[in-house]
Amino acid sequence: MSDVMPERSSTQQACAGLIEQALDAKRLLRPEFVIAQGFGARIFADYIGPEEFGRAVELARADGPTDIILHHAEFGAEEQRSVFQDADTAWAAIFDLSHEDQIVQFEDRDLYLWLPSGEHLFVAFGDRRLLAGLGNPEEAAAAFDDYVQNAGLTEQGRSFLRACALKYSI
């Protein structure tokens, strides 16, 4: 269980929701879900860090404040939902719950982060105009390729990540 308490504890509750809709039985992001929403997607190498999270928060809050909603669940468990106003508290919860699959939603913004448990990647998905604010897609793709080649992964791990790069370049 998380050591980080959400700012509004009444918002942490079991709920059928975004994880069930967006992820498949293996807990991988379903590209057809992203496409059905009219969204784009960008893949990034390794686990999300505080800089990348901070960039997404700044982008989501460019037009004003927005709550950060963390949808999270361990494999086989019900989805939980925690709502944060403070980005540092949200980051602490993301870090504390890194053993769980997570989708970060910025309320009233079409920007999401899929943070899969145990995988060497994360995916931003949402409005393509917002995704453009996360940097040059060619540079991100090159950085991802470099990571896959040099991270010391097995051939199976590299193959999985290459397949994900194709799948989540929407």
Residue frames as a rotation matrix with the C-alpha (Angstrom) as fourth column:
MET 1
0.578 0.816 0.000 0.00
0.816 -0.578 0.000 0.00
0.000 0.000 -1.000 0.00
SER 2
0.165 -0.484 0.859 1.14
0.455 -0.736 -0.502 3.52
0.875 0.474 0.098 -0.70
ASP 3
-0.260 -0.332 -0.907 2.94
0.951 -0.251 -0.181 5.58
-0.168 -0.909 0.381 1.93
VAL 4
-0.998 -0.058 0.006 1.91
0.057 -0.965 0.257 8.72
-0.009 0.257 0.966 0.08
MET 5
-0.272 0.956 -0.112 -1.59
0.709 0.120 -0.695 9.90
-0.651 -0.268 -0.710 0.87
PRO 6
-0.296 0.230 0.927 -3.54
0.806 -0.461 0.371 11.82
0.513 0.857 -0.049 -1.76
GLU 7
-0.956 -0.096 0.278 -4.35
-0.018 -0.924 -0.381 15.43
0.294 -0.369 0.882 -0.99
ARG 8
-0.168 0.953 0.252 -8.04
-0.980 -0.188 0.058 14.61
0.102 -0.237 0.966 -0.95
SER 9
-0.873 -0.333 0.357 -8.19
-0.404 0.903 -0.146 11.17
-0.273 -0.272 -0.923 0.63
SER 10
-0.013 0.949 0.316 -11.87
-0.245 0.304 -0.921 10.78
-0.969 -0.090 0.228 -0.22
THR 11
0.455 0.181 -0.872 -10.90
-0.868 -0.130 -0.480 10.57
-0.200 0.975 0.098 -3.88
GLN 12
-0.690 -0.656 -0.306 -8.89
-0.700 0.712 0.053 7.37
0.183 0.251 -0.951 -3.48
GLN 13
0.080 0.808 0.584 -11.38
-0.672 0.476 -0.567 4.65
-0.736 -0.347 0.581 -4.12
ALA 14
-0.662 -0.180 0.727 -11.90
0.316 0.813 0.489 1.49
-0.680 0.553 -0.481 -6.11
CYS 15
0.251 0.759 -0.600 -13.48
-0.454 -0.455 -0.766 2.26
-0.855 0.465 0.230 -9.46
ALA 16
0.161 -0.147 0.976 -13.83
0.818 0.573 -0.049 0.69
-0.552 0.806 0.212 -12.85
GLY 17
0.682 0.132 -0.719 -12.27
-0.045 -0.974 -0.221 3.19
-0.730 0.183 -0.659 -15.11
LEU 18
0.615 -0.426 -0.664 -9.48
-0.771 -0.503 -0.391 4.34
-0.168 0.752 -0.638 -17.30
ILE 19
-0.472 -0.835 0.282 -7.09
-0.742 0.549 0.385 1.42
-0.476 -0.027 -0.879 -16.74
GLU 20
-0.191 0.497 0.847 -9.80
0.216 0.863 -0.458 -1.07
-0.958 0.095 -0.272 -17.67
GLN 21
0.810 0.567 -0.150 -10.68
0.030 -0.296 -0.955 0.93
-0.586 0.768 -0.257 -20.79
ALA 22
0.662 -0.574 -0.482 -7.19
-0.745 -0.574 -0.340 1.81
-0.081 0.584 -0.808 -21.99
LEU 23
-0.411 -0.896 0.167 -5.14
-0.884 0.437 0.168 -1.28
-0.224 -0.079 -0.971 -21.15
ASP 24
0.144 0.412 -0.900 -5.46
-0.641 0.731 0.233 -4.82
0.754 0.543 0.369 -22.47
ALA 25
0.934 0.310 -0.180 -5.39
-0.101 0.710 0.697 -8.09
0.344 -0.632 0.695 -20.51
LYS 26
0.299 -0.910 -0.287 -1.57
0.863 0.386 -0.325 -7.94
0.407 -0.151 0.901 -20.38
ARG 27
0.581 0.068 -0.811 -1.81
0.567 -0.749 0.343 -4.37
-0.584 -0.659 -0.474 -19.06
LEU 28
-0.671 -0.708 0.220 -0.41
0.641 -0.405 0.651 -2.85
-0.372 0.578 0.726 -22.24
LEU 29
-0.345 0.515 -0.785 -1.85
-0.320 -0.851 -0.417 0.35
-0.883 0.107 0.458 -23.67
ARG 30
0.028 0.479 0.877 -4.33
0.754 0.566 -0.333 -0.46
-0.657 0.671 -0.345 -26.43
PRO 31
-0.910 -0.403 -0.098 -3.47
0.233 -0.693 0.682 1.62
-0.343 0.598 0.724 -29.53
GLU 32
-0.507 0.788 0.350 -7.10
0.598 0.028 0.801 1.27
0.621 0.615 -0.485 -30.66
PHE 33
0.312 0.553 -0.772 -8.20
0.930 -0.346 0.128 3.06
-0.196 -0.758 -0.622 -27.47
VAL 34
-0.390 -0.561 -0.730 -5.84
0.370 -0.822 0.434 5.95
-0.843 -0.101 0.528 -28.24
ILE 35
-0.972 0.003 0.233 -7.00
0.226 -0.232 0.946 6.13
0.057 0.973 0.225 -31.87
ALA 36
-0.194 0.981 -0.005 -10.70
0.879 0.177 0.442 5.91
0.435 0.081 -0.897 -30.93
GLN 37
0.280 0.245 -0.928 -10.27
0.751 -0.658 0.053 9.03
-0.598 -0.712 -0.368 -28.78
GLY 38
0.883 -0.021 0.468 -8.73
0.358 -0.614 -0.704 10.87
0.302 0.789 -0.535 -31.74
PHE 39
0.786 -0.618 -0.028 -5.42
-0.327 -0.453 0.829 11.10
-0.525 -0.642 -0.558 -29.85
GLY 40
0.473 -0.785 -0.400 -1.80
-0.391 0.220 -0.894 10.72
0.790 0.579 -0.203 -30.81
ALA 41
0.972 -0.235 0.026 0.88
0.085 0.449 0.890 8.95
-0.221 -0.862 0.456 -28.76
ARG 42
0.405 -0.914 -0.016 4.62
-0.578 -0.243 -0.779 9.30
0.708 0.325 -0.627 -28.19
ILE 43
0.860 -0.189 -0.475 6.88
0.415 0.801 0.432 6.72
0.298 -0.568 0.767 -26.59
PHE 44
0.480 -0.738 0.475 9.80
-0.756 -0.622 -0.202 7.61
0.445 -0.263 -0.856 -24.31
ALA 45
0.056 -0.602 -0.796 12.68
0.036 0.798 -0.601 5.49
0.998 0.005 0.066 -23.08
ASP 46
-0.793 -0.490 -0.363 13.16
0.276 0.243 -0.930 4.18
0.544 -0.837 -0.057 -19.57
TYR 47
-0.061 0.758 -0.649 11.06
0.998 0.048 -0.037 5.06
0.003 -0.650 -0.760 -16.55
ILE 48
0.511 0.293 0.808 9.63
0.371 -0.923 0.101 8.54
0.775 0.248 -0.581 -16.26
GLY 49
-0.479 -0.710 -0.516 11.77
0.838 -0.193 -0.511 10.93
0.264 -0.677 0.687 -14.24
PRO 50
0.023 0.508 -0.861 10.83
0.735 -0.593 -0.330 14.06
-0.678 -0.625 -0.387 -12.34
GLU 51
-0.717 -0.316 -0.621 11.98
-0.132 -0.814 0.566 16.29
-0.684 0.488 0.542 -15.23
GLU 52
-0.916 0.401 0.034 9.71
0.150 0.262 0.953 14.56
0.373 0.878 -0.300 -17.77
PHE 53
-0.170 0.883 -0.438 6.80
0.981 0.195 0.013 14.58
0.097 -0.427 -0.899 -15.33
GLY 54
-0.217 0.017 -0.976 7.39
0.458 -0.881 -0.117 18.27
-0.862 -0.472 0.183 -14.58
ARG 55
-0.956 -0.142 -0.255 7.39
-0.161 -0.471 0.867 19.07
-0.243 0.870 0.428 -18.30
ALA 56
-0.617 0.787 -0.004 4.03
0.557 0.440 0.704 17.30
0.556 0.432 -0.710 -18.72
VAL 57
-0.022 0.595 -0.804 2.59
0.943 -0.255 -0.215 19.16
-0.333 -0.762 -0.555 -15.71
GLU 58
-0.553 -0.249 -0.795 3.76
0.094 -0.967 0.238 22.52
-0.828 0.057 0.558 -17.08
LEU 59
-0.982 0.188 -0.029 2.25
-0.034 -0.021 0.999 21.70
0.188 0.982 0.027 -20.45
ALA 60
-0.359 0.899 -0.251 -1.07
0.816 0.433 0.384 20.61
0.454 -0.067 -0.889 -18.94
ARG 61
0.168 0.408 -0.898 -1.22
0.868 -0.492 -0.061 23.71
-0.467 -0.769 -0.437 -16.75
ALA 62
-0.808 -0.531 0.257 -0.27
0.585 -0.670 0.456 26.21
-0.070 0.519 0.852 -19.46
ASP 63
-0.468 0.722 0.509 -3.93
0.103 -0.528 0.843 27.28
0.878 0.447 0.173 -19.72
GLY 64
0.078 0.470 0.879 -4.55
-0.842 -0.441 0.310 27.27
0.533 -0.765 0.362 -15.97
PRO 65
-0.543 -0.337 0.769 -4.69
-0.784 0.530 -0.322 24.91
-0.299 -0.778 -0.552 -13.02
THR 66
0.272 0.603 -0.750 -5.72
-0.669 0.679 0.302 21.30
0.691 0.420 0.588 -13.44
ASP 67
0.497 -0.067 0.865 -5.92
-0.719 0.527 0.454 18.41
-0.486 -0.847 0.214 -11.02
ILE 68
-0.438 -0.654 -0.617 -3.59
-0.812 0.582 -0.040 15.49
0.385 0.483 -0.786 -11.55
ILE 69
0.579 0.701 0.417 -5.53
-0.791 0.606 0.079 12.24
-0.198 -0.376 0.905 -11.40
LEU 70
-0.584 -0.800 -0.135 -3.53
-0.809 0.587 0.024 9.07
0.060 0.123 -0.991 -10.83
HIS 71
0.708 0.696 -0.117 -5.27
-0.699 0.715 0.028 5.87
0.103 0.062 0.993 -11.93
HIS 72
-0.388 -0.916 -0.100 -3.29
-0.856 0.399 -0.331 2.91
0.343 -0.042 -0.938 -10.58
ALA 73
0.748 0.578 0.325 -3.60
-0.655 0.721 0.225 -0.80
-0.105 -0.381 0.919 -9.89
GLU 74
-0.457 -0.779 0.428 -1.47
-0.651 0.621 0.436 -3.82
-0.606 -0.079 -0.792 -9.24
PHE 75
-0.650 0.193 -0.735 -1.95
-0.573 0.512 0.640 -6.63
0.500 0.837 -0.223 -11.73
GLY 76
-0.534 0.534 -0.656 -5.18
0.458 0.835 0.307 -8.45
0.711 -0.137 -0.690 -10.88
ALA 77
-0.581 0.311 -0.752 -6.35
0.696 -0.288 -0.657 -5.78
-0.421 -0.906 -0.050 -8.42
GLU 78
0.495 0.833 0.248 -9.07
0.865 -0.448 -0.226 -3.17
-0.077 0.326 -0.942 -8.77
GLU 79
-0.199 -0.499 0.843 -8.17
0.606 -0.739 -0.294 0.25
0.770 0.453 0.450 -10.07
GLN 80
0.128 0.147 -0.981 -7.62
0.877 -0.479 0.043 3.01
-0.463 -0.866 -0.190 -7.54
ARG 81
0.235 0.021 0.972 -7.90
0.646 -0.750 -0.140 6.71
0.726 0.661 -0.190 -8.24
SER 82
0.068 -0.287 -0.955 -6.05
0.873 -0.446 0.196 9.48
-0.482 -0.848 0.221 -6.41
VAL 83
0.614 0.219 0.758 -6.40
0.602 -0.752 -0.270 13.19
0.511 0.622 -0.593 -7.11
PHE 84
-0.055 -0.737 -0.674 -3.66
0.900 -0.329 0.286 15.75
-0.432 -0.591 0.681 -6.50
GLN 85
0.968 0.246 0.043 -3.37
0.244 -0.895 -0.375 19.48
-0.053 0.373 -0.926 -6.90
ASP 86
0.526 -0.846 -0.085 0.31
-0.656 -0.468 0.592 19.68
-0.541 -0.256 -0.801 -5.97
ALA 87
0.684 -0.300 -0.665 2.71
-0.527 0.426 -0.735 18.30
0.504 0.853 0.133 -8.61
ASP 88
-0.401 -0.900 0.170 5.38
-0.772 0.232 -0.592 17.35
0.493 -0.369 -0.788 -6.06
THR 89
-0.277 0.405 0.871 2.88
-0.707 0.528 -0.470 15.29
-0.650 -0.747 0.140 -4.07
ALA 90
0.805 0.555 -0.208 1.65
-0.527 0.510 -0.679 13.66
-0.271 0.657 0.704 -7.27
TRP 91
0.260 -0.798 -0.544 5.24
-0.661 0.264 -0.703 12.82
0.704 0.542 -0.458 -8.25
ALA 92
-0.583 -0.467 0.664 5.87
-0.812 0.364 -0.457 11.28
-0.028 -0.806 -0.592 -4.83
ALA 93
0.233 0.760 0.607 2.77
-0.577 0.610 -0.543 9.09
-0.783 -0.224 0.580 -5.27
ILE 94
0.802 0.002 -0.598 3.84
-0.559 0.355 -0.749 8.05
0.211 0.935 0.285 -8.78
PHE 95
-0.207 -0.967 -0.145 7.26
-0.735 0.252 -0.629 7.07
0.645 -0.023 -0.764 -7.46
ASP 96
-0.521 0.041 0.853 5.81
-0.768 0.413 -0.489 5.27
-0.372 -0.910 -0.183 -4.43
LEU 97
0.385 0.787 0.482 3.37
-0.368 0.610 -0.702 3.33
-0.847 0.093 0.524 -6.62
SER 98
-0.058 -0.484 -0.873 5.87
-0.987 -0.104 0.123 2.48
-0.151 0.869 -0.471 -9.36
HIS 99
-0.897 -0.209 0.390 5.24
-0.205 0.977 0.052 -1.23
-0.392 -0.033 -0.919 -8.73
GLU 100
-0.031 0.961 0.275 1.71
0.412 0.263 -0.872 -0.68
-0.911 0.087 -0.404 -10.09
ASP 101
-0.474 0.048 0.879 0.47
0.857 -0.203 0.473 0.12
0.201 0.978 0.055 -13.59
GLN 102
-0.231 0.325 -0.917 -0.44
0.480 -0.782 -0.398 3.79
-0.847 -0.532 0.025 -13.74
ILE 103
-0.154 0.172 0.973 -2.16
0.867 -0.449 0.217 6.28
0.474 0.877 -0.080 -16.00
VAL 104
-0.597 -0.072 -0.799 -1.76
0.497 -0.814 -0.299 9.93
-0.629 -0.576 0.522 -15.12
GLN 105
0.023 0.695 0.718 -4.66
0.937 -0.265 0.227 12.06
0.348 0.668 -0.658 -16.30
PHE 106
-0.946 -0.213 -0.246 -4.65
0.278 -0.922 -0.270 15.84
-0.169 -0.324 0.931 -16.31
GLU 107
-0.203 0.977 -0.068 -8.26
0.751 0.110 -0.651 16.78
-0.628 -0.183 -0.756 -15.57
ASP 108
0.693 0.642 -0.328 -10.03
0.233 -0.630 -0.741 18.70
-0.682 0.437 -0.587 -18.33
ARG 109
0.052 -0.705 -0.707 -6.96
-0.882 -0.364 0.298 18.37
-0.468 0.608 -0.641 -20.56
ASP 110
0.967 0.216 -0.131 -6.42
-0.253 0.813 -0.525 15.81
-0.007 0.541 0.841 -23.28
LEU 111
0.039 -0.989 -0.142 -3.05
-0.701 0.074 -0.710 14.72
0.712 0.127 -0.690 -21.93
TYR 112
0.927 0.248 0.283 -2.25
-0.372 0.707 0.601 11.37
-0.051 -0.663 0.747 -20.30
LEU 113
-0.181 -0.976 -0.122 0.83
-0.943 0.207 -0.261 9.44
0.280 0.067 -0.958 -19.28
TRP 114
0.894 0.344 -0.285 0.88
-0.270 0.924 0.270 5.64
0.357 -0.164 0.920 -19.27
LEU 115
-0.074 -0.906 0.416 3.47
-0.967 -0.036 -0.250 4.38
0.242 -0.421 -0.874 -16.80
PRO 116
0.654 0.377 -0.656 3.62
-0.321 0.923 0.211 0.59
0.685 0.073 0.725 -17.06
SER 117
0.682 -0.370 0.631 5.00
-0.605 0.200 0.771 -1.32
-0.411 -0.907 -0.088 -14.11
GLY 118
0.315 -0.655 0.687 8.34
0.061 0.736 0.674 -2.95
-0.947 -0.170 0.271 -14.77
GLU 119
0.631 -0.088 0.771 8.77
0.771 0.187 -0.609 -1.80
-0.091 0.978 0.186 -18.35
HIS 120
-0.340 -0.864 -0.371 11.58
0.678 -0.499 0.540 0.34
-0.652 -0.067 0.755 -19.74
LEU 121
-0.751 0.182 0.634 9.26
0.456 -0.551 0.699 2.87
0.477 0.815 0.331 -21.35
PHE 122
-0.353 0.805 -0.476 6.43
0.452 -0.299 -0.841 5.29
-0.819 -0.512 -0.258 -20.81
VAL 123
-0.560 0.283 0.779 3.93
0.782 -0.129 0.610 6.75
0.273 0.950 -0.149 -23.27
ALA 124
-0.666 0.452 -0.594 2.35
-0.088 -0.838 -0.539 10.18
-0.741 -0.306 0.598 -23.44
PHE 125
-0.676 0.504 0.538 -0.96
0.715 0.273 0.644 10.19
0.178 0.820 -0.544 -25.28
GLY 126
-0.017 0.721 -0.693 -3.59
0.563 -0.566 -0.602 12.80
-0.826 -0.400 -0.396 -25.98
ASP 127
0.903 0.387 -0.185 -4.14
0.128 -0.656 -0.743 15.85
-0.409 0.648 -0.643 -28.13
ARG 128
0.440 -0.766 0.469 -1.41
0.888 0.294 -0.354 16.01
0.133 0.572 0.809 -30.77
ARG 129
0.453 -0.257 0.854 -0.94
0.030 -0.953 -0.303 19.76
0.891 0.163 -0.424 -30.17
LEU 130
0.819 -0.168 0.548 -0.19
-0.572 -0.169 0.803 19.08
-0.042 -0.971 -0.235 -26.52
LEU 131
0.774 -0.548 0.317 2.14
0.468 0.833 0.295 16.20
-0.425 -0.080 0.902 -27.40
ALA 132
0.534 -0.577 0.618 4.10
0.522 -0.350 -0.778 18.59
0.665 0.738 0.114 -29.63
GLY 133
0.646 -0.232 0.727 4.99
-0.551 -0.801 0.235 20.52
0.528 -0.552 -0.645 -26.48
LEU 134
0.875 -0.326 0.359 6.91
-0.098 0.607 0.789 17.50
-0.475 -0.725 0.499 -25.19
GLY 135
-0.067 -0.982 -0.175 9.73
-0.379 -0.137 0.915 18.10
-0.923 0.128 -0.363 -27.66
ASN 136
-0.128 -0.134 -0.983 10.87
-0.991 -0.027 0.133 17.09
-0.044 0.991 -0.129 -31.11
PRO 137
0.754 0.512 0.412 9.43
-0.519 0.848 -0.104 13.66
-0.402 -0.135 0.905 -32.00
GLU 138
0.733 -0.550 -0.400 12.43
-0.123 0.471 -0.874 12.74
0.669 0.690 0.277 -34.17
GLU 139
-0.264 -0.848 0.461 14.83
-0.679 -0.176 -0.713 13.48
0.685 -0.501 -0.529 -31.31
ALA 140
0.088 0.383 0.919 12.66
-0.927 0.370 -0.065 11.43
-0.365 -0.846 0.388 -28.93
ALA 141
0.957 0.270 -0.106 12.60
-0.289 0.853 -0.434 8.52
-0.027 0.446 0.895 -31.40
ALA 142
0.328 -0.918 -0.223 16.38
-0.234 0.150 -0.961 8.68
0.915 0.368 -0.166 -31.78
ALA 143
-0.350 -0.421 0.837 16.84
-0.894 -0.118 -0.433 8.76
0.281 -0.900 -0.335 -28.00
PHE 144
0.534 0.616 0.579 14.51
-0.728 0.683 -0.055 5.77
-0.429 -0.393 0.813 -27.66
ASP 145
0.889 -0.248 -0.385 16.45
-0.121 0.685 -0.719 3.81
0.442 0.686 0.579 -30.32
ASP 146
-0.081 -0.976 0.202 19.74
-0.494 -0.137 -0.859 4.67
0.866 -0.170 -0.471 -28.59
TYR 147
-0.095 0.128 0.987 18.33
-0.984 0.138 -0.113 3.50
-0.150 -0.982 0.113 -25.26
VAL 148
0.870 0.478 0.119 17.14
-0.448 0.868 -0.215 0.19
-0.206 0.134 0.969 -26.76
GLN 149
0.649 -0.673 -0.355 20.60
-0.065 0.415 -0.907 -0.44
0.758 0.612 0.225 -28.23
ASN 150
-0.254 -0.945 0.205 22.66
-0.161 -0.168 -0.973 0.55
0.954 -0.280 -0.109 -25.20
ALA 151
0.254 0.441 0.861 20.61
-0.882 -0.260 0.393 -0.31
0.397 -0.859 0.323 -22.11
GLY 152
-0.754 -0.631 0.182 22.08
-0.651 0.681 -0.334 -3.79
0.086 -0.370 -0.925 -21.72
LEU 153
0.178 0.913 0.366 18.75
-0.834 0.338 -0.437 -5.50
-0.523 -0.227 0.822 -22.36
THR 154
-0.375 -0.184 0.908 18.34
0.177 0.948 0.265 -9.02
-0.910 0.260 -0.323 -23.66
GLU 155
-0.999 0.052 0.017 17.42
0.011 -0.111 0.994 -9.50
0.054 0.992 0.110 -27.32
GLN 156
-0.319 0.940 -0.122 13.88
0.892 0.342 0.297 -10.31
0.320 -0.014 -0.947 -26.16
GLY 157
0.066 0.295 -0.953 13.74
0.702 -0.692 -0.165 -7.02
-0.709 -0.659 -0.253 -24.23
ARG 158
-0.730 -0.387 -0.563 15.06
-0.113 -0.745 0.658 -5.06
-0.674 0.544 0.500 -27.20
SER 159
-0.874 0.450 0.183 12.53
0.353 0.327 0.877 -6.73
0.335 0.831 -0.444 -29.52
PHE 160
-0.042 0.885 -0.464 9.69
0.996 0.000 -0.090 -5.90
-0.080 -0.465 -0.881 -27.12
LEU 161
-0.077 -0.034 -0.996 10.72
0.341 -0.940 0.006 -2.24
-0.937 -0.340 0.084 -26.95
ARG 162
-0.947 -0.259 -0.189 11.12
-0.094 -0.338 0.936 -1.97
-0.307 0.905 0.296 -30.73
ALA 163
-0.565 0.815 0.129 7.61
0.715 0.405 0.571 -3.40
0.413 0.414 -0.811 -31.17
CYS 164
0.136 0.595 -0.792 6.30
0.874 -0.448 -0.187 -0.88
-0.466 -0.667 -0.582 -28.64
ALA 165
-0.573 -0.416 -0.706 8.00
0.079 -0.886 0.458 1.96
-0.816 0.206 0.540 -30.52
LEU 166
-0.957 0.274 0.095 6.05
0.107 0.028 0.994 1.00
0.270 0.961 -0.056 -33.64
LYS 167
-0.299 0.908 -0.293 2.81
0.882 0.380 0.279 0.41
0.365 -0.175 -0.914 -31.77
TYR 168
0.319 0.437 -0.841 2.86
0.836 -0.547 0.032 3.69
-0.446 -0.714 -0.540 -29.83
SER 169
-0.823 -0.463 -0.328 3.97
0.210 -0.787 0.580 6.07
-0.527 0.409 0.745 -32.57
ILE 170
-0.078 0.923 0.376 0.46
0.983 0.134 -0.126 7.31
-0.167 0.360 -0.918 -33.30
